[in-house]
Amino acid sequence: MLLGFPVTNARARFRWPGLPASQAQRYGEHIMNIRKLTSLGMTPLVLAGIAVAAPIAGATAASATPQGCQVGKPTENTGFAICHRGTGQVRVKVTCEDGVTGSSHFAYGPWVGIEKKSSVACGAAQRYFVTLVDYQTR
């Protein structure tokens, strides 16, 4: 049933009580044409919405990235990262090496905003030293 009316075959010919078959068929075709026109009329609006939304979404994601970032190693045991432009957050990631066993691990500083310094130490200054200073953004 379509619109509460029984369908007589797959071509969607409607049976309207008290209406001759030819008039019912024309009325049903008229309704279908209106639906097609409405659907075609909405297509440009939908495409325009997509065309407008895509650049906005791309610009938002790109502008959320911190830029102008620097890293440093003020001592053999510590590292820092700072970003000067953009939006979002940054944190320092250092690779620490154990001077006794030779094994290595990562240490992460806190997430901080733009113009704030994220710093971290590897552990006991007598045992661990920084081999690489890097940063992560979000």
Backbone torsions as a table, in degrees:
resi	resn	phi	psi	omega
1	MET	NA	135.5	178.0
2	LEU	-122.6	125.2	-177.2
3	LEU	58.8	27.2	178.5
4	GLY	81.8	4.8	-179.7
5	PHE	-113.6	139.8	-179.7
6	PRO	-69.7	143.3	178.3
7	VAL	-98.8	134.9	-176.5
8	THR	-88.3	-28.9	177.1
9	ASN	-153.3	-176.1	-175.4
10	ALA	-69.8	-17.2	-179.4
11	ARG	-84.5	9.0	176.3
12	ALA	61.1	49.0	173.0
13	ARG	-87.8	128.0	-174.2
14	PHE	-94.3	147.2	172.0
15	ARG	-107.0	112.2	178.4
16	TRP	-103.2	125.2	179.2
17	PRO	-60.9	128.1	177.0
18	GLY	78.9	9.2	180.0
19	LEU	-118.9	134.5	178.3
20	PRO	-61.1	151.7	-175.0
21	ALA	-58.8	-39.2	-178.0
22	SER	-66.4	-40.3	178.1
23	GLN	-68.9	-38.5	178.9
24	ALA	-64.0	-39.7	179.2
25	GLN	-65.2	-44.8	179.2
26	ARG	-62.4	-40.6	179.9
27	TYR	-64.9	-42.7	178.1
28	GLY	-63.0	-41.2	177.4
29	GLU	-65.1	-37.6	178.5
30	HIS	-61.5	-44.8	178.5
31	ILE	-61.4	-43.3	-179.4
32	MET	-65.3	-39.1	177.9
33	ASN	-63.7	-39.0	177.8
34	ILE	-63.0	-42.0	178.7
35	ARG	-63.0	-41.9	179.4
36	LYS	-62.9	-45.0	-180.0
37	LEU	-63.1	-40.4	178.3
38	THR	-62.9	-43.3	179.1
39	SER	-63.8	-44.3	178.3
40	LEU	-65.8	-34.2	178.7
41	GLY	-67.6	-29.0	-179.3
42	MET	-80.8	-23.5	-176.1
43	THR	-55.9	-49.3	179.0
44	PRO	-61.9	-35.0	179.5
45	LEU	-65.6	-42.2	179.0
46	VAL	-65.7	-45.2	179.8
47	LEU	-64.4	-37.8	177.8
48	ALA	-65.1	-39.2	177.7
49	GLY	-63.3	-40.8	178.2
50	ILE	-67.1	-42.1	-179.0
51	ALA	-63.7	-34.1	179.4
52	VAL	-79.7	-39.3	-175.2
53	ALA	-70.9	-35.6	-176.4
54	ALA	-61.8	-49.9	178.8
55	PRO	-64.8	-34.1	179.7
56	ILE	-64.9	-44.9	179.6
57	ALA	-63.2	-42.5	179.0
58	GLY	-64.8	-40.5	-178.8
59	ALA	-68.1	-36.9	-179.9
60	THR	-65.8	-44.7	-178.8
61	ALA	-66.4	-39.6	-178.1
62	ALA	-70.5	-35.7	-176.4
63	SER	-77.5	-12.6	-179.1
64	ALA	-83.2	0.2	-177.2
65	THR	-91.7	128.2	174.2
66	PRO	-64.0	146.4	-179.4
67	GLN	-135.7	168.1	-179.8
68	GLY	64.8	44.0	-175.2
69	CYS	-89.7	147.6	177.4
70	GLN	-131.9	149.1	174.2
71	VAL	-123.4	158.7	179.0
72	GLY	-155.8	166.1	179.7
73	LYS	-135.1	86.1	-176.1
74	PRO	-66.6	-31.2	175.7
75	THR	-133.2	172.5	179.1
76	GLU	-65.4	-17.0	-172.1
77	ASN	-110.9	-5.2	-174.7
78	THR	-130.7	158.5	175.8
79	GLY	-143.3	157.7	177.8
80	PHE	-143.7	161.7	174.4
81	ALA	-141.6	144.7	177.1
82	ILE	-148.2	141.4	177.1
83	CYS	-119.9	140.8	-172.5
84	HIS	-105.6	-17.8	-177.5
85	ARG	-135.1	167.2	178.0
86	GLY	87.2	-165.3	176.6
87	THR	-131.6	172.4	-179.0
88	GLY	106.1	-156.6	-176.6
89	GLN	-136.5	161.4	179.5
90	VAL	-138.3	152.2	170.0
91	ARG	-145.0	149.9	179.8
92	VAL	-81.7	146.0	175.0
93	LYS	-131.2	117.3	-179.9
94	VAL	-115.7	146.7	173.5
95	THR	-98.4	121.7	-177.4
96	CYS	-107.8	140.4	177.1
97	GLU	-118.8	136.6	177.5
98	ASP	-80.9	119.0	-178.9
99	GLY	-68.0	-18.2	-178.4
100	VAL	-90.6	-52.0	-175.1
101	THR	-94.9	-20.7	-178.3
102	GLY	85.4	-2.1	179.3
103	SER	-76.3	160.3	-179.6
104	SER	-129.9	157.2	177.4
105	HIS	-150.8	167.1	178.1
106	PHE	-99.5	148.5	172.2
107	ALA	-130.9	138.9	-176.8
108	TYR	-119.6	138.2	173.6
109	GLY	-85.2	177.1	180.0
110	PRO	-75.2	154.9	173.2
111	TRP	-72.1	129.7	179.6
112	VAL	-135.0	162.0	179.1
113	GLY	-82.0	-176.2	179.7
114	ILE	-63.7	143.2	-178.9
115	GLU	66.9	14.9	174.7
116	LYS	-113.4	148.7	-177.5
117	LYS	-99.9	128.1	173.0
118	SER	-102.1	122.6	-179.6
119	SER	-135.0	156.7	-179.0
120	VAL	-153.2	151.4	175.1
121	ALA	-111.3	150.8	-178.1
122	CYS	-74.1	-30.6	-175.7
123	GLY	150.2	-143.2	179.8
124	ALA	-61.9	122.1	-175.4
125	ALA	-60.9	-27.0	-178.5
126	GLN	-76.2	-20.0	-173.4
127	ARG	-111.1	-40.5	-173.5
128	TYR	-106.6	146.9	173.9
129	PHE	-140.3	153.0	-177.6
130	VAL	-81.9	128.1	176.4
131	THR	-103.7	-24.4	-179.4
132	LEU	-150.7	136.4	176.1
133	VAL	-116.4	126.9	179.9
134	ASP	-139.6	-179.2	177.1
135	TYR	-145.7	161.0	176.9
136	GLN	-124.8	149.2	178.9
137	THR	-126.3	156.9	173.8
138	ARG	-152.5	NA	NA
